Amino acid sequence: MAKNKSSDNDEKIMHAGLTAYKAAPALRMLYSRAKAGGLLASGAGIAGGLTSSGANAGIAGGLTSSGAGIAGGLTSSGAAGAVAIYWGQADKAEPGASEVNLGIHGEGALFGCDAPAQTVYIEGCGHFSVAENIAEALCEANRFLASSGIIYIGPHEVALQNAALSGAHSDIAEAQPGRLDGKVARAQPGRLEGKVAQAQPGRLEGKIVLITGGAQGFGRGIAEGLAALGAYVAVADLNYEGAKACAEYISDAYGAGRAVAIRADVADEESVAAMVRNTVLSYGGLDIFISNAGVLIAGSLQDMKKEQFDLVTSVNYAGYFLGAKHASEPMKTQRSINGSYTADIIEINSKSGLVGSNKNFAYAGSKFGGVGLTQSFALELVEYGIKVNAICPGNFLDGPLWSDPVKGLFKQYLDAKKVPGAKTVEDVRKHYESLVPMKRGCAVADVVKAICYLVEQQYETGQALPVTGGQVMLS
């Protein structure tokens, strides 16, 4: 979130947003566990009634019964309830203590000591009052009921809102100062219900996906394909206008809020961290990270400039590292709440990551390196339930990477004389089609099916999956 120095509240809003980013993945898992355990009614808020003293609070998914955990009330309409959650100091929690050990370790408490208590609304889950301890969380819930100020985590915004929510929190006025008395804060009309109603049944129903390089080509096709299967998609790209066009198309086709656009430079760590943070603040978590952004610059050893080589390496190799580094953090948090939860990191690699590529060493080298990262990340992250795999597609001959008349590979390879005897770009295309036993280039649908396989299977990690029409086979 960009900081506006003209506002006195900016620092508080910024900090609250960062706190919500840390909280959201865990809250989402707690909600899912409570729902699976039968503690929810018709998708409503987390079951359990708060007393005026805050004692005897409702418990979600087997958390401690000594007043910690999640407490809240159901609304008569089935909307999400006002909820209080105790986050305690995770690294000091002991079995049987009132603290809930979420398995999240850091410096001191989960949130910094200067983090303000706040209430967050997570799309599809409900409201959660978040603080360092149960007393502060309950005080925050009281404050929320009195003022209706919330941090909204939804598909379009993360902003401090006030009581002017068009009557969305109609129960708030009835709450007595300093007491909860089972009152609930209702979700804004249409937010929760609308998203559920518009969700399309599919293999990836409800999954939260972040894809880089999603503004065009394979990336855009993958984003659209996954949304069609029920996923929520964050479309990240340096080309923000293209990412926005893709997100708007998906939302028009599959329901408002189904996709969001994020401006991101995968070679810049601060930008990558913000990309992941914005995804989590948009949807409440992250299930699948697809590292798709890539640069290809062909050329011989004599012709390749170092700055060109560095650009390819920084995007294709270092960009994958940065994405996996930051995307894995909310995934770890989700796993700490739900021990059976699994997440996926998938690199869109290339057949050039499996076999060398003549006069294309910068690209091939970065992709070979990507396979090495995939195997290494897989070994490190398996204990957190994160599968890490790569997909190595054949040539997407119909995409802009190949067919762009100025910068496309057909043109680059013609200029580099990579195909002996080729005099036109059509000659180059025919040559590459002839190399594939199935006599065609790779299509977006082929890669989407491979992604679904990797997500659904539960016994493969560290693999490089060829999708090449038989052109490259594992040996």
N, C-alpha and C positions, 0 to 999 in steps of 0.2 A: 504494500500500500504506500503510495507516494506521500511524503510528509509535507504538510503545508504549514510553514512557519508562522503564518498570520493567525493561527488559531491556538488559543490557550489549552485546548483539550487534545491537541494532536498527539502529544507525548503519551497521554493516558490511553487514547484510542489505539495508538501503535502498539503499546505494551499489552493492552487487552487482546489485540488481534494475535500477537505472538503467543500469549498464554492460551488462547482458544486453539491455536494451531497445535500446541502440545497436548491439549486435552481431547480434541475431537476424535482422534482414532481410537483412544481407549473408551470414550463414551459410546462410540458407535458399536464397539464390540460388546460392551456391557448391555447395551440395548438389545443387540442380537441374541445374546445369551439368555436374557430375561424372556425375550419373545419365544425362543426355542423351548424354554423351560415351562411355558404355560403361564408366565406371570403377567402377560399382556392380554388385553381383551380387544379384539378387532383392530389391532395395530395402534392402540391408544398408548398413552404414556406408561411409564413403569409403575407397576402396581404397588400399593402400600399407602397407608394414610399417615400424615403427619399430625401429631397432637400439638396443642398450643405450646408445649414446652420443648418440642422437638425430640422427645423421647419415643422409644418404641417404634422407630422408623421402619418403613418397609424395606425389605432386603431383596436384592436382585442376584439370581444365579449362584446362590450359596456363599455369598460374602458373609462377614462376621455378623453375629446377631446382637452385638453390644452397642447398637446405635450408629454404627458406621455403615458405609455403603450407600445405596441409592434409596431415596425416599421420595414419594410423590403421590399424586392423586389422579384418578381417572375422571375425565370429563364425561358428561352425559352424552355428548355428541360424538365421542370417540376420538376427539382431537388430543394432541399431546398434552400431558399435564406438567405443572410446575414441579421441578425435581431438584433435590439437593444431593450433592455427592461430596463425600469426604475423600481428599487426596492424600492427606498425611505425609509424613517423611518416609518415602518408600525404603530408603536404605537403613532405616532404624526400626522398621516394623518387625514385630515378633508374633509367632503363632499365638492366637488367642487374644491378642491385644486388640484395641478398638481400631487401630490403624489397619488399613487394607493394603497389603503388599501387592502392588501392581507389577512388580518386577522391573520397574523403571528406576534406574540409578543415575544420579548426577551429582552436582555439587549442592549438598544440602537438600532442601525440599525440592519437590518436583518443579514447582514454580519458584522464581526468585522471591526473596523476602519483600521486595517492593512491588510485586505483582498485585494489582487490585483484584478484590473479589468481584465476580461478575456472573451474569446469567447468559448462557449461550443457547441458541436455538440451532439444532442440527436437523437439516432437511431429512425427513423420513423417520426421525427419532423423537424429537421433542425438546423441551427446555431443561437445562441443567444449571443449577447454581454451583459455582466452582469457587473454592477457597482453600486455604492451607489446612483448615481443620473443620470439624463438624459444626462447632459453634459459629464460626465465621460464615460457613456455608448457609446455615439456617438464618443468620442475620441478613445475608445477601438475598435469600429467598424472600424474607420479609420486606426488604427494601424494594425488591423487584415488584412484589405485589402492590406496593404503595405507589411506585412511580412508573412501572412498566418499561424501564430502560433496559434494552437488551443488546447483546452482540449477536447479530444474525449470521448464521453460517448457512448460506443457501447458494443457488446456482448463479446469482448475479451480483452479490454485494457482501462486504464485510464492513458494517458501518454502525456507529452508535446511534440508536433510535430513541425517541422519547415517547411521551404519552399520546402524541398525535398520530395514532395508528388506525384512524378511521373506525374506532370502536372495536378493534380486533381483540382487545383484552377486556371484555365487558364485565368480567367478574372482579376486576381489580378494585373498582370503587367500593365494593362491599367488604373488602378485607379490613379488619381492624388493625390499626397501627401496632406493630410489634407481635402480631399473631399470624399464624398460617390458617388454622382452623379448617384444614382440608380444602381451602380455596385453590383454584387452579388458574393458570394463565393459558389461555387458548391460543393455538397456532392461528396465524392470520388466515382468514377464509380462503380456501382453494390451494394453499401452499402444499400441505401434505397430501390432501385428497387429490388434487390435480395431478401431482407427479405420479402417484400410484396409478391413477386411472389411465394415464397416458403411457405408462410403461408397456413396452412390447414384449410378450413372452419370447424367450429365446435362450440359447445355450449360455449366455453371459448375463443373464437377468440380474440387475442390481449391482453388477461389478463396477468399480470405479477405476477408470483407465486413464493414464497419462501417456500421451505419445508425442515425441519430439519430431520435428520435421513434418508436421501434420498439415501444412498449408497447401501442399500440392503433391502430385505424383503418387507413389506408393503410400506415403504417409496419409494423404487425404483419403485415398481409397480404403485404407485400413480403418481409419477413424469412422468413416461412414459405414463400413461393413460391421464393425463391432457395435456401433449404436443400433444397427438394424437387429442385432442379436440381443438387445436389452441392456447394453452397458451405458453408463454415464461416461462421457469422454471429455477430458481436458486436452484441447488441441494447442500445442505449443510450437512456436516457430519464430524465427527472427523476422520473418515476413508477417507482421501482425495483421495487416489487412487481409492477407490470404487466409490466415488462421481464423479471423473473424468471419469471413465469408463461409468457410467450412462449418464453423460452429453454428452459424445462423441457418445454413442449409439443413444440418442435422436436427436442430431444434424445430424447424418448420416441418420436417418430415416425420419426426418421432416424438414430438412433444416439447413444450417450453421447458427450458432448463436442462435438456438432455445433453447439451455440450456447452462448454465455455472456451473462449480463446485466451491464450496467455502469450505475451511477448517474452521470448527467451533466447538467449545466446548460450548454446550448450558448451562453448569453450570458456565461458566466464563463470567462476564458481558462485559468485554472489547472485548472478542471474539464475543459475540452476537452483540454488537454495530457495530463492523467491518463487521460482516456478513450482517447486514441490509444495511450498507453503501455501501458495494461492490455490493449488488443487485441493489440498486438505481443507482449506477454509471455504472452498466452494461446495464440497460434497461430504465433508466429515471424515475422510480417510483416503486410503489408496490401496488398491488390490493388485493392479497390473501396471508395471512401468514398461513401456516399449521404447527402446533407444533406437530411433529410426533416422534421425538427422545425419546426413552424410554429405561429403564433398568428394568429387572425383576430378582429378586433373591428370590427364595422361601425358606422357612424354618420355623421351629416352634419357639415359644418364647424362648425356651431353647437353640436352635441352632443358632439363628440369632445374628451376631456380630453387634455392633453399627456402625462400619465403613461401613458395608454392608447396613444397614438401611439408613445411611446418604447419601450413593451413590445413592440409589434409589430415595430418596427424592430430592437430589440436581438436578438430571436430569429430573425426571418426574414432579415435582412440581415447584421448583425454576426455572428450565429451561423454563417452560411455562410462568411463570411470566416475566422473562427477555426478552423472545421473544416478548410477547405482548407489553411490555413497549417500546421497541425500534421500533418494526414494526409499531406501531400505529402512530409514529411521521410523516413519509412521507404521511401516509393516511390522517392525519389531514390537512396537507398542501394541498393535492389535494382537499379535501372537501372545504377548504377556498376559492379556486378558482372557483369551480363548486359546487353550492349548492345542486344539484341533484345527485352528485356522491356518490356511496356507496362502501365500502370495506368490506372485511371479514377476521376475525381471527377465525381459526378452530383448535380446539384441537382434535387430534386422541386419544381419551380416551380408554375405554374398558368396557365390560360388568361388569368387576370387579370394575368399578366406580359406579355401580348401585346396586350391591349386594355384600355382604362380600365373601371373598375367604379363605377357610380353609388352614392354614399354608402358606399363601401368603399375610400376613397382610401389609408388607412393600409396596408392589405393589398396593394392593387394597386401602390402606390408601392414597397413593399419587394420585390415580385416583379419589377417593371420593373428595379429596382436589381440584383436577382439575375441577370438576363440580362446586364446590364453587367458584373458581376463574372465571370460565366461566360466571356464573350468575352475579358476582360482576363487572367484566370487562364490561359485556353487559350494565349494568346500567350506568356506567361511560362514556362509549364511544358512546352511542347511539346518543348523541347530535352532534357528529362529523360524523354521517352517517356510523359508523363502526358496523357491526353486529358481534357478538361473539357467537359462538355455539360450541358444542362438538359432536363428533361422537363416539358412544360406540360399536365397532365391537365385534362380537363373535370371537371365536378362529380361527386364521389363521393357521390351522393345517398343511398346506403344506409349510409354510414359515420356514426360518431358526430359528426363535425364538422357534418354537416347534420341528422341525425335525432335527436340528443339532445333530449329534450323540454324541458329547462330552458335549456341553453346552445347548442343547435344553431342552425345558420344559418337553417333554416326559421322557427324562433321569433324569432331576431334580426331577420330581414328582415320578418317580419310586424309586429313592434313598431316597426321603423324606417319602415314604410309604403313599403318599396322596391318592392313589386309593387302597382300601382294596382288597387283593387277587391278585393284578397285579404282574406278574412275568417277563414280558417283556415290552419293549416300545410299541409293537403292542397291548398288553392288555390295556395299558394306552390310546392309540389312540381310540380303539374301545369303551372304556368307555366314552370318551368325545364326540364321534360321537353319541352315544346313547342318550345323554342328549339334543340333538337338535331336535325339532319336524321335521325340514326339512332334518334331517339325513345327514348333511354335515357341514364342517367348512365354515367360512366366506371366501370369495374370494376378491381379489383386485377390481374386477369389481363392486362388491356390494358397496364398500366404495367410489369409484370414482363417482358412481351414486348419492350417498348420498351427496358428496361434491358439485356436480352440483346443486342438489336441494337446498342446503343451500345458494349457491351463487345466484341462480336465483330468489329465493323467496325474498320478500321485507317486510314480516310482522312477522318474527320470529327472536328473539334474546334471548340469555340466555338459550337456550334449549340443552338438552342432548339427541341425537337421537340414539335409539338402532338400530343396524344392526346385529341381532343375530339369524336369522332364527326362531324366536319365542321362543328362550331359555329364554330370559329375556324380560318381558313386563312391560311397565309403568303402575303404579297403581294410 
